[in-house]
């Protein structure tokens, strides 16, 4: 297994994408990893323990969306 050098600033990821064929175990919440997966042009499998987490990411309250054009539609 090859370790990925995480690119972050002030606790937030500054990467545009993840490497191909990687498993990313996101331990820290609020760092932007899920947003990277949802807002780029690649397809990802995101495993979460509840459907509520998926709904909150795909359909956030309107006041929290700063750039709705970057959201993927499903």
Long-range contacts (C-beta under 8 A, 24 or more apart in sequence): 16-40, 17-42, 18-44, 38-71, 38-72, 39-70, 39-71, 39-72
